[in-house]
Amino acid sequence: MSAKCPIKQEVVDFNKGQLKRTETAEKNPLPTTKVIDDEKIAIEEKCAKLPLNKELEGFKKDHLKKAEMKEKNPLPTTDVIDDEKIAIEEKCAKEPLNKELESFKKDNLKKAEMKEKNPLPTTEVIDAEKVAIEEKTVKEPLNEEVGSFNKQQLKKTTTKEKNIRPTAAEVEAEKKALKGGK
C-alpha cells in the first residue's frame, strides 16, 4: 500500500511529539448579554436627549428651490384618440386597403395542381374494412393459434422470492431490540 500512496505512509509514520504546543486566543469574541444590555440602554438615553424630530422642527422651507414638473411622455387624452380615429377613417375612405388587390394581375400566377398524398378514407371504405374484419374473424378465429400452441416447447422455470418477508420471531426480536435501545 505504501508503494501506491507514499503520502499516506508519511502521515501514518509522522511523529506527533515534534509539534509545538500552542494556545488559541479568540481575537473577535462575541459580546456578552451584559454588554448588549448596556448598549441598548446607552442608545435609549441618547434618543431621549436628542429626538430626531428636533432637526425636522428647525428645518427652514425657504432654503428649498422651486421645481416644475415636466411630463416627458404624457398619455393621450380622449380628444387626441378621437382625432386619430377620424384621421384613420378618412385615410381608409380615400385609399382603400384593397387597392393592391384591385390592381393585381392574375396572369402572373402559375398553374398548380394539388395532389393529395395521404387521403383520409371515406365512410364507405371504413365500413367495408369493418365488414372484412368481421368476416375474417368468423372464418379464422383468433383462438385457433392458441389452440394449436405446443406446450412441450416451454422451458421449466423456478421462481425465486428475492424479497423475503421476516418471520414472526424475527419481527418480535426486532421490536425487543428497539425497546431495549430506548
Accessible surface in RSA format (square Angstrom, percent):
REM  Atomic radii and reference values for relative SASA: ProtOr
REM  Chains: A
REM  Algorithm: Lee & Richards
REM  Probe-radius: 1.40
REM  Slices: 20
REM RES _ NUM      All-atoms   Total-Side   Main-Chain    Non-polar    All polar
REM                ABS   REL    ABS   REL    ABS   REL    ABS   REL    ABS   REL
RES MET A   1   168.57  87.3 124.40  82.3  44.17 105.2 103.04  87.6  65.53  86.8
RES SER A   2    59.62  50.4  49.10  65.5  10.52  24.2  16.67  35.5  42.95  60.2
RES ALA A   3   101.52  93.3  63.80  98.5  37.72  85.8  75.87 106.8  25.65  68.0
RES LYS A   4   185.21  90.4 151.40  92.9  33.81  80.5 101.22  91.1  84.00  89.5
RES CYS A   5    51.87  39.2  49.72  55.5   2.14   5.0  17.36  44.0  34.51  37.2
RES PRO A   6    82.84  60.4  80.25  73.2   2.59   9.4  81.89  67.6   0.95   5.9
RES ILE A   7   125.35  71.3 125.35  93.4   0.00   0.0 125.35  90.3   0.00   0.0
RES LYS A   8   105.16  51.3 101.04  62.0   4.13   9.8  68.95  62.1  36.21  38.6
RES GLN A   9    69.81  39.0  68.65  50.2   1.16   2.8  22.84  48.6  46.97  35.6
RES GLU A  10   122.22  70.2 112.78  85.3   9.44  22.5  44.40  85.9  77.81  63.5
RES VAL A  11   106.63  70.2  93.52  84.7  13.11  31.6  96.78  84.1   9.85  26.7
RES VAL A  12   104.70  68.9  75.63  68.5  29.07  70.1  82.51  71.7  22.20  60.2
RES ASP A  13    97.95  68.6  67.66  67.3  30.29  71.6  33.93  79.9  64.02  63.8
RES PHE A  14   105.53  52.8  84.88  52.6  20.64  53.7  90.88  55.1  14.64  41.9
RES ASN A  15    86.72  59.8  78.53  75.9   8.20  19.7  23.45  56.4  63.27  61.2
RES LYS A  16   165.67  80.8 153.53  94.2  12.14  28.9  97.09  87.4  68.58  73.1
RES GLY A  17    68.82  84.9   0.00   N/A  68.82  84.9  39.02 107.1  29.80  66.7
RES GLN A  18   133.17  74.5 100.39  73.4  32.78  78.1  40.48  86.2  92.69  70.3
RES LEU A  19   120.91  67.3 100.02  71.6  20.89  52.5 101.99  71.6  18.93  50.9
RES LYS A  20   188.93  92.2 163.16 100.1  25.76  61.3 112.14 100.9  76.78  81.8
RES ARG A  21   231.88  97.4 197.59 100.7  34.28  81.6  76.34 104.3 155.54  94.3
RES THR A  22   110.42  78.5  85.72  86.9  24.70  58.9  64.28  86.3  46.14  69.8
RES GLU A  23   167.03  95.9 135.46 102.5  31.57  75.2  52.75 102.0 114.28  93.3
RES THR A  24   141.32 100.5 108.50 110.0  32.82  78.2  82.70 111.1  58.62  88.6
RES ALA A  25    86.19  79.3  61.92  95.6  24.27  55.2  67.13  94.5  19.06  50.5
RES GLU A  26   139.02  79.8 104.81  79.3  34.21  81.4  50.14  97.0  88.88  72.6
RES LYS A  27   199.77  97.5 161.68  99.2  38.08  90.7 111.41 100.3  88.35  94.1
RES ASN A  28   134.23  92.6 116.27 112.4  17.96  43.2  31.12  74.9 103.11  99.7
RES PRO A  29    82.75  60.3  70.56  64.3  12.19  44.3  70.56  58.3  12.19  75.8
RES LEU A  30   159.13  88.6 142.28 101.8  16.85  42.4 142.39 100.0  16.74  45.0
RES PRO A  31    79.23  57.7  56.23  51.3  23.00  83.6  65.30  53.9  13.93  86.6
RES THR A  32    82.57  58.7  75.35  76.4   7.22  17.2  78.15 105.0   4.42   6.7
RES THR A  33   109.04  77.6 106.05 107.5   2.99   7.1  76.27 102.4  32.77  49.5
RES LYS A  34   148.08  72.2 143.56  88.1   4.52  10.8 106.79  96.1  41.29  44.0
RES VAL A  35    67.49  44.4  66.61  60.3   0.88   2.1  67.42  58.6   0.06   0.2
RES ILE A  36    70.60  40.2  70.60  52.6   0.00   0.0  70.60  50.8   0.00   0.0
RES ASP A  37    72.66  50.9  71.68  71.3   0.98   2.3  19.95  47.0  52.70  52.6
RES ASP A  38    72.18  50.6  65.75  65.4   6.43  15.2  28.02  65.9  44.16  44.0
RES GLU A  39   102.96  59.1  99.95  75.6   3.00   7.1  35.64  68.9  67.32  55.0
RES LYS A  40   120.63  58.8 118.11  72.5   2.52   6.0  69.14  62.2  51.49  54.8
RES ILE A  41    92.95  52.9  92.95  69.2   0.00   0.0  92.95  66.9   0.00   0.0
RES ALA A  42    57.43  52.8  49.54  76.5   7.88  17.9  52.31  73.7   5.12  13.6
RES ILE A  43   111.24  63.3 109.85  81.8   1.38   3.3 111.09  80.0   0.15   0.4
RES GLU A  44   116.85  67.1 108.69  82.2   8.16  19.4  44.21  85.5  72.64  59.3
RES GLU A  45    97.05  55.7  92.71  70.1   4.33  10.3  35.15  68.0  61.89  50.5
RES LYS A  46   142.49  69.5 138.43  84.9   4.06   9.7  84.87  76.4  57.62  61.4
RES CYS A  47    80.99  61.3  70.73  78.9  10.26  24.1  28.39  71.9  52.61  56.7
RES ALA A  48    85.03  78.2  47.96  74.0  37.07  84.3  60.62  85.4  24.41  64.7
RES LYS A  49   158.72  77.4 133.91  82.2  24.81  59.1  87.67  78.9  71.05  75.7
RES LEU A  50   115.71  64.4 103.11  73.8  12.60  31.7 103.11  72.4  12.60  33.9
RES PRO A  51    66.62  48.6  59.05  53.8   7.57  27.5  62.75  51.8   3.87  24.0
RES LEU A  52   135.98  75.7 124.75  89.2  11.23  28.2 129.07  90.6   6.91  18.6
RES ASN A  53    91.59  63.2  91.16  88.1   0.43   1.0  14.80  35.6  76.79  74.2
RES LYS A  54   122.90  60.0 116.42  71.4   6.48  15.4  72.58  65.3  50.32  53.6
RES GLU A  55   134.37  77.1 117.44  88.9  16.92  40.3  48.75  94.3  85.62  69.9
RES LEU A  56   124.26  69.2 109.94  78.7  14.31  36.0 110.20  77.4  14.05  37.8
RES GLU A  57   142.29  81.7 107.31  81.2  34.98  83.3  49.97  96.7  92.32  75.4
RES GLY A  58    56.37  69.5   0.00   N/A  56.37  69.5  37.80 103.7  18.57  41.6
RES PHE A  59   122.09  61.1  98.62  61.1  23.47  61.1 104.20  63.2  17.89  51.2
RES LYS A  60   129.78  63.3 122.65  75.3   7.13  17.0  71.54  64.4  58.24  62.0
RES LYS A  61   167.44  81.7 155.37  95.3  12.07  28.7  98.40  88.6  69.05  73.5
RES ASP A  62   135.65  95.0 104.08 103.6  31.58  74.7  36.32  85.5  99.34  99.1
RES HIS A  63   140.90  77.0 112.38  78.1  28.53  73.0  84.44  87.0  56.46  65.7
RES LEU A  64   117.55  65.5  97.00  69.4  20.54  51.6  98.71  69.3  18.84  50.7
RES LYS A  65   193.38  94.3 164.63 101.0  28.75  68.5 113.59 102.2  79.78  85.0
RES LYS A  66   198.34  96.8 157.71  96.8  40.63  96.7 108.95  98.1  89.38  95.2
RES ALA A  67    91.32  84.0  60.66  93.6  30.66  69.7  66.12  93.1  25.21  66.8
RES GLU A  68   149.88  86.0 121.06  91.6  28.82  68.6  40.19  77.7 109.69  89.6
RES MET A  69   188.18  97.5 157.19 104.0  30.98  73.8 123.87 105.3  64.30  85.2
RES LYS A  70   171.87  83.8 147.96  90.8  23.91  56.9  95.03  85.5  76.84  81.9
RES GLU A  71   138.97  79.8 109.19  82.6  29.78  70.9  49.45  95.6  89.53  73.1
RES LYS A  72   199.43  97.3 161.56  99.1  37.87  90.2 111.00  99.9  88.43  94.2
RES ASN A  73   134.26  92.6 115.16 111.3  19.09  46.0  28.91  69.6 105.34 101.8
RES PRO A  74    82.93  60.4  69.31  63.2  13.63  49.5  69.39  57.3  13.55  84.2
RES LEU A  75   157.79  87.9 142.29 101.8  15.50  39.0 142.43 100.0  15.36  41.3
RES PRO A  76    79.14  57.7  56.71  51.7  22.44  81.6  65.15  53.8  13.99  87.0
RES THR A  77    82.32  58.5  75.08  76.1   7.24  17.2  77.34 103.9   4.98   7.5
RES THR A  78   102.21  72.7  99.74 101.1   2.47   5.9  75.90 102.0  26.30  39.8
RES ASP A  79   100.29  70.3  98.46  98.0   1.84   4.3  25.48  60.0  74.81  74.6
RES VAL A  80    68.44  45.0  67.64  61.2   0.80   1.9  68.41  59.4   0.03   0.1
RES ILE A  81    70.24  40.0  70.08  52.2   0.17   0.4  70.08  50.5   0.17   0.4
RES ASP A  82    70.81  49.6  69.54  69.2   1.28   3.0  20.54  48.3  50.28  50.1
RES ASP A  83    92.17  64.6  85.73  85.3   6.44  15.2  28.69  67.5  63.48  63.3
RES GLU A  84   102.30  58.7  99.30  75.1   3.01   7.2  35.07  67.8  67.23  54.9
RES LYS A  85   120.65  58.9 118.34  72.6   2.31   5.5  70.39  63.4  50.26  53.5
RES ILE A  86    93.51  53.2  93.50  69.7   0.02   0.0  93.50  67.3   0.02   0.0
RES ALA A  87    57.10  52.5  49.28  76.0   7.82  17.8  51.99  73.2   5.11  13.5
RES ILE A  88   109.76  62.5 108.64  80.9   1.13   2.7 109.72  79.0   0.04   0.1
RES GLU A  89   118.27  67.9 109.76  83.0   8.51  20.3  44.79  86.6  73.48  60.0
RES GLU A  90    97.77  56.1  94.04  71.1   3.74   8.9  35.42  68.5  62.35  50.9
RES LYS A  91   136.78  66.7 132.41  81.2   4.37  10.4  79.11  71.2  57.67  61.4
RES CYS A  92    57.68  43.6  49.77  55.5   7.91  18.6  23.56  59.7  34.12  36.8
RES ALA A  93    85.61  78.7  48.31  74.6  37.30  84.9  60.39  85.0  25.23  66.8
RES LYS A  94   168.86  82.4 138.10  84.7  30.76  73.2  91.09  82.0  77.77  82.8
RES GLU A  95   101.48  58.3  95.11  72.0   6.38  15.2  23.16  44.8  78.32  63.9
RES PRO A  96    64.67  47.1  57.77  52.7   6.90  25.1  59.88  49.4   4.79  29.8
RES LEU A  97   157.34  87.6 131.21  93.9  26.12  65.7 134.96  94.8  22.38  60.2
RES ASN A  98    80.92  55.8  80.85  78.1   0.07   0.2   7.10  17.1  73.83  71.4
RES LYS A  99   128.33  62.6 127.65  78.3   0.68   1.6  78.37  70.5  49.96  53.2
RES GLU A 100   144.53  83.0 138.30 104.6   6.23  14.8  51.87 100.3  92.66  75.7
RES LEU A 101   130.14  72.5 114.55  81.9  15.59  39.2 114.87  80.7  15.26  41.1
RES GLU A 102   135.15  77.6  98.69  74.7  36.45  86.8  49.23  95.2  85.92  70.1
RES SER A 103    83.25  70.3  58.05  77.5  25.20  58.1  50.69 107.9  32.56  45.6
RES PHE A 104   114.64  57.4  92.06  57.0  22.58  58.7  97.35  59.0  17.28  49.5
RES LYS A 105   140.91  68.7 133.06  81.6   7.85  18.7  81.08  73.0  59.83  63.7
RES LYS A 106   165.85  80.9 153.40  94.1  12.45  29.7  95.84  86.3  70.01  74.6
RES ASP A 107   137.93  96.6 106.90 106.4  31.03  73.4  37.25  87.7 100.68 100.4
RES ASN A 108   115.73  79.8  84.93  82.1  30.80  74.2  28.33  68.2  87.41  84.5
RES LEU A 109   116.20  64.7  95.73  68.5  20.46  51.4  97.19  68.3  19.00  51.1
RES LYS A 110   192.55  93.9 166.85 102.4  25.70  61.2 115.11 103.6  77.44  82.5
RES LYS A 111   191.70  93.5 153.80  94.4  37.90  90.2 104.09  93.7  87.60  93.3
RES ALA A 112    89.47  82.3  58.50  90.3  30.97  70.5  64.17  90.4  25.30  67.0
RES GLU A 113   143.84  82.6 113.33  85.7  30.51  72.6  39.02  75.5 104.82  85.6
RES MET A 114   186.15  96.4 154.59 102.3  31.56  75.2 121.98 103.7  64.17  85.0
RES LYS A 115   168.25  82.1 144.63  88.7  23.62  56.2  92.18  83.0  76.07  81.0
RES GLU A 116   134.01  76.9 102.26  77.4  31.75  75.6  46.45  89.8  87.56  71.5
RES LYS A 117   196.68  96.0 158.62  97.3  38.06  90.6 107.84  97.1  88.84  94.6
RES ASN A 118   132.51  91.4 115.33 111.5  17.18  41.4  29.64  71.3 102.86  99.4
RES PRO A 119    82.83  60.4  70.55  64.3  12.28  44.6  70.55  58.2  12.28  76.3
RES LEU A 120   156.36  87.1 140.51 100.5  15.84  39.8 140.56  98.7  15.80  42.5
RES PRO A 121    75.33  54.9  53.92  49.1  21.41  77.8  61.78  51.0  13.55  84.2
RES THR A 122    76.74  54.6  69.02  70.0   7.72  18.4  72.66  97.6   4.08   6.2
RES THR A 123    95.90  68.2  92.78  94.1   3.12   7.4  75.74 101.7  20.15  30.5
RES GLU A 124   124.86  71.7 116.63  88.2   8.23  19.6  66.98 129.6  57.88  47.3
RES VAL A 125    70.85  46.6  67.91  61.5   2.94   7.1  70.80  61.5   0.05   0.1
RES ILE A 126    70.80  40.3  70.60  52.6   0.20   0.5  70.60  50.8   0.20   0.6
RES ASP A 127    79.66  55.8  78.49  78.1   1.17   2.8  27.31  64.3  52.35  52.2
RES ALA A 128    62.49  57.5  49.43  76.3  13.06  29.7  57.32  80.7   5.17  13.7
RES GLU A 129   102.30  58.7  99.55  75.3   2.75   6.6  34.81  67.3  67.49  55.1
RES LYS A 130   121.86  59.5 119.10  73.1   2.77   6.6  70.90  63.8  50.96  54.3
RES VAL A 131    80.38  52.9  80.25  72.6   0.13   0.3  80.34  69.8   0.04   0.1
RES ALA A 132    56.53  52.0  49.15  75.8   7.38  16.8  51.29  72.2   5.24  13.9
RES ILE A 133   112.05  63.8 111.00  82.7   1.05   2.5 112.02  80.7   0.03   0.1
RES GLU A 134   110.58  63.5 109.01  82.5   1.57   3.7  40.62  78.6  69.96  57.1
RES GLU A 135    93.78  53.8  90.19  68.2   3.59   8.5  34.08  65.9  59.70  48.7
RES LYS A 136   129.10  63.0 125.90  77.2   3.20   7.6  71.86  64.7  57.24  61.0
RES THR A 137    76.17  54.2  68.16  69.1   8.01  19.1  58.02  77.9  18.15  27.4
RES VAL A 138   124.13  81.7  99.08  89.7  25.05  60.4 105.88  92.0  18.25  49.5
RES LYS A 139   161.85  79.0 131.19  80.5  30.66  73.0  87.40  78.7  74.46  79.3
RES GLU A 140   107.66  61.8  99.21  75.1   8.45  20.1  31.50  60.9  76.15  62.2
RES PRO A 141    67.50  49.2  60.90  55.5   6.60  24.0  62.55  51.6   4.94  30.7
RES LEU A 142   146.94  81.8 135.78  97.1  11.16  28.1 142.02  99.7   4.92  13.3
RES ASN A 143   111.41  76.8 106.14 102.6   5.28  12.7  25.96  62.5  85.45  82.6
RES GLU A 144   110.30  63.3  99.02  74.9  11.29  26.9  44.59  86.2  65.72  53.7
RES GLU A 145   137.34  78.8 128.94  97.5   8.40  20.0  47.86  92.6  89.48  73.1
RES VAL A 146   110.07  72.4  97.60  88.4  12.48  30.1 101.48  88.2   8.60  23.3
RES GLY A 147    66.97  82.6   0.00   N/A  66.97  82.6  37.59 103.2  29.38  65.8
RES SER A 148    91.51  77.3  56.50  75.4  35.01  80.6  50.43 107.4  41.08  57.6
RES PHE A 149   113.35  56.7  93.49  57.9  19.86  51.7  98.54  59.7  14.81  42.4
RES ASN A 150    71.16  49.1  63.08  61.0   8.08  19.4  24.14  58.1  47.02  45.4
RES LYS A 151   158.77  77.5 148.07  90.8  10.70  25.5  91.05  82.0  67.72  72.1
RES GLN A 152   156.80  87.7 130.70  95.5  26.10  62.1  50.97 108.5 105.83  80.3
RES GLN A 153   134.68  75.3 104.17  76.1  30.51  72.6  39.65  84.4  95.03  72.1
RES LEU A 154   119.55  66.6  98.88  70.7  20.66  51.9 100.77  70.8  18.78  50.5
RES LYS A 155   185.46  90.5 160.97  98.8  24.49  58.3 110.59  99.5  74.87  79.8
RES LYS A 156   193.13  94.2 157.47  96.6  35.66  84.9 108.09  97.3  85.04  90.6
RES THR A 157   114.51  81.4  90.03  91.3  24.48  58.3  64.49  86.6  50.03  75.6
RES THR A 158   112.83  80.3  86.07  87.3  26.77  63.8  70.25  94.4  42.59  64.4
RES THR A 159   138.08  98.2 102.86 104.3  35.22  83.9  73.08  98.2  65.00  98.3
RES LYS A 160   167.22  81.6 145.02  89.0  22.20  52.8  92.09  82.9  75.13  80.0
RES GLU A 161   120.17  69.0  97.91  74.1  22.26  53.0  44.53  86.1  75.64  61.8
RES LYS A 162   194.55  94.9 157.16  96.4  37.39  89.0 106.63  96.0  87.93  93.7
RES ASN A 163   129.70  89.4 118.82 114.8  10.88  26.2  35.34  85.0  94.36  91.2
RES ILE A 164   136.06  77.4 114.81  85.5  21.25  51.2 114.81  82.7  21.25  57.7
RES ARG A 165   201.69  84.7 188.74  96.2  12.96  30.8  62.56  85.5 139.13  84.3
RES PRO A 166    86.04  62.7  65.73  59.9  20.31  73.8  69.82  57.6  16.22 100.8
RES THR A 167    81.57  58.0  73.70  74.7   7.86  18.7  77.39 104.0   4.17   6.3
RES ALA A 168    81.90  75.3  67.40 104.0  14.50  33.0  73.69 103.8   8.21  21.8
RES ALA A 169    75.33  69.3  61.16  94.4  14.17  32.2  68.41  96.3   6.92  18.3
RES GLU A 170    98.98  56.8  91.67  69.4   7.31  17.4  40.91  79.1  58.08  47.4
RES VAL A 171    56.52  37.2  54.82  49.6   1.69   4.1  56.32  48.9   0.20   0.5
RES GLU A 172    89.34  51.3  89.34  67.6   0.00   0.0  36.64  70.9  52.70  43.0
RES ALA A 173    60.72  55.8  50.24  77.5  10.48  23.8  55.10  77.6   5.62  14.9
RES GLU A 174   115.41  66.3 109.79  83.1   5.62  13.4  35.75  69.2  79.66  65.0
RES LYS A 175   107.64  52.5 105.74  64.9   1.90   4.5  61.35  55.2  46.30  49.3
RES LYS A 176   148.76  72.6 139.12  85.4   9.64  23.0  84.59  76.1  64.17  68.4
RES ALA A 177    70.36  64.7  47.82  73.8  22.54  51.3  59.60  83.9  10.76  28.5
RES LEU A 178   116.11  64.7 111.55  79.8   4.55  11.4 113.60  79.8   2.51   6.7
RES LYS A 179   157.72  76.9 141.30  86.7  16.42  39.1  87.54  78.8  70.18  74.8
RES GLY A 180    69.57  85.8   0.00   N/A  69.57  85.8  39.35 108.0  30.22  67.7
RES GLY A 181    70.76  87.3   0.00   N/A  70.76  87.3  37.06 101.7  33.71  75.5
RES LYS A 182   210.76 102.8 145.31  89.2  65.45 155.8 109.11  98.2 101.66 108.3
END  Absolute sums over single chains surface
CHAIN  1 A    21306.6      18163.3       3143.3      12664.4       8642.2
END  Absolute sums over all chains
TOTAL         21306.6      18163.3       3143.3      12664.4       8642.2
